[in-house]
Amino acid sequence: MRNGSKTNDTGVAPNWAHIWVGSTARLAAFCLTPEGFISTWNPGGTAIYGYESDEIIGRHYSVFFPDDARERQKLENELSEARENGGFETEGWRKRKDGSVFWASVLTTALVQPDGALFGFAKIVRDESDKRRAHDAVIESERRFRLLVDGVTDYSIFMLSPEGLVTNWNSGARRIKGYSAEQIIGSHFSRFYTPEDAAAGLPQRALETAARVGRFESEGWRLRRDGTKFSAHVIVDAVRDETGKLIGFAKITRDVTEKREADQLLEETRSALFQAQKMEAIGKLTGGVAHDFNNVLQVLRGNLELLRSRFLSDKWSLDRLANAIDAVERGAKLAAQLLAFGRRQALRPVSVNLAAMVRGMDDLLRRALGETIEVETVVSGGLWNAFVDLHQLENVILNLAINARDAMPDGGKLTLELANAMLDDRYVRSLSDVPAGQYVMLGVTDTGAGMPPEVLERAFDPFFTTKPEGEGTGLGLSMAYGFVKQSGGHIRIYSEVGHGTTIRVYLPRSSMGAIDPVVWRNAPISGGTETILVVEDDQKVQATVIETLKDLGYTVLKANNADQALVVLSSGIHVDLVFTDVVMPGSLKSPEMARRAVESQPHLKVLFTSGYTQNAIVHGGRLDSGVELLSKPYSREDLAFKIRQMLGSPGTAIPEPKEADKSTSALRILVVEDDAPTREAVGELLSMLGHYPTGAANADEALEALPLGPFDVLLTDVNLPGMTGTALARLALERDPAIRIVFASGDTVLPEEVGDFPWQALRKPYTLDELDQALRKPDSKRR
């Protein structure tokens, strides 16, 4: 044995390296000549490469390299590096006999003789394909994870150091926050917070919570690079190594601005739906009572006007009748406002130039608002026409202006603004009854007190008012709301306490040319001799309208329902106009009766009347084409005008002889008397005589009243406080030389005081006849 080595039976020490190389199948161990030709081969080479020794010995080592120029270069590198450095270790793809490749770990050792001459290379090759596949799988997994994270654009995903510095950045973070990776990596993540939240310590609190419990989750406002804010849902997860040491944080941020807006939109939609359902219910209730209520008002108004036409010379009766008619007017206005709120009006929309309409209302608005309110109108260029009922819109503007006036008790400014507007899909998303499109915007802005949020929320509710009891019905804004909605538009209120209120009305655009509005003139009432068929199931209403039409000179026929009307028409009697209620009992409806009537008598005109149409002649909130309607309750003047308008001729003027006599028998008299009971008594006596007295307690009040005349007679006491009656008379004559002077006094009128103008004397106490005679006598100078 040499060097501790055992010998075999021949006494020669075995070559253990040769034995190991010859017996191992897990490693390919072989030698190359200096030129790279294979000189030895072991079973491991056969197992790995697939070549038997007689197939491979003598072939060049390059047979194991894939057919790729870069791999060929690696072959040269292996041998040259081993030659220069004594050995070289590398990994790479190698090719088997069958053409398949495997990943090889290669160790090349230069074989050098004692004299330093190279006589070959020894190579040991291990098949590391499994290890390579595992490595590639990890690399691929990491690559795919990076692609996944970077490919997510809806979420901002990035890592933070334990101190909160950004260490990486995905494309979602770039899209949401606006920073590129180069701009943000290394910065502290607190820059994404609003200054208020950052000052309050929210960023540090998020990291502390995540480090303590593993996760932090919240929602709040965050900042983009351009300074804009967005609503963010944030998750911060603590990241620890295998020992539990905190190595950073994973942060996921989602922009939930749209979700937040959607939630808000859903809440607004629910609120709007509730409001719409509430208003629809009230609207149905309103419509249900409007017909009967307006019939009652029609009976009252018709009979009151018939009475008024009989008592034109009785001032006392006329005053009471006027008060009663005013009450009917208020009831009719209340009913009309309820119908407007309930979207039950019969609208007749036309193409309107709102700028011309508002300019035409200028004088009316200034009178209604008073001198303390400044009115300004702003009209944008190229204003479109609107499709709307002109008369009803005028009422809405007047109501809004009066509301604005009441909000400015100490004066202020009212601005009317007209402009084109486009309501897009985003704006109308929560407005189920407002389609996107083109509108004309009418804005009414005041500089008044403004509305607090709780008032603003209920502003459109019917009967809701902040005014003292008796000073408002609470129907002005609700009426405007109902009218605008029925017109296919939109209305919105913006208000701030102490800064005023703006109400914006959006009305549908019309592509047609604007019509010229009808000018209503206070012309004398005209009647006629034509024949009118009245179709009305309410007997009291029927009797009243028949009496009114007869008083206007017409021949009147009557029918209690649509069936009776057709019987009358089929009898051959000539009828010029059918005046029919819309809603009546019976199987035959009024519109069908009217259609048949016109078929039988083509010249026939049909005028509908109703307090509530119930969609019989109104569809989609609009009056059917070609239909004429006179809404209840109507006045005698309204009825007379509408009939003459439809029959198309001037008609016959209705004489009012007692009214015509006012110029000779009914006098406007200024009564100047410092004793109040005497002044009231004289006024009553003058009213009984059919005259129109105006009282004044002294000369100053009389001089203030004179410009409000003209007065026919000055009836004055001689002894007045501050100025004598004679001096007052002289001043009155200077202002109006036609005025007659009557001195009513217990003292004698001195001729020298009144010798330069006509006058009469009435000595107190005097009787009614004496008063009447004094007013009838021509003036005379005192002799």
Beta strands, then each sheet from edge to edge (+ up, - down):
strand 1: 27-32
strand 2: 87-95
strand 3: 101-112
strand 4: 118-127
strand 5: 155-160
strand 6: 215-223
strand 7: 229-240
strand 8: 246-255
strand 9: 350-352
strand 10: 373-379
strand 11: 385-388
strand 12: 412-423
strand 13: 437-446
strand 14: 490-496
strand 15: 500-510
strand 16: 526-527
strand 17: 531-535
strand 18: 555-559
strand 19: 577-581
strand 20: 605-610
strand 21: 618-619
strand 22: 622-623
strand 23: 629-631
strand 24: 652-653
strand 25: 668-672
strand 26: 692-696
strand 27: 713-716
strand 28: 740-745
strand 29: 760-763
sheet 1: 1+ 4- 3+ 2-
sheet 2: 5+ 8- 7+ 6-
sheet 3: 9+ 11- 15+ 13- 12+ 10+
sheet 4: 9+ 11- 15+ 14-
sheet 5: 16+ 24-
sheet 6: 18+ 17+ 19+ 20+ 23+
sheet 7: 21+ 22-
sheet 8: 26+ 25+ 27+ 28+ 29+
end
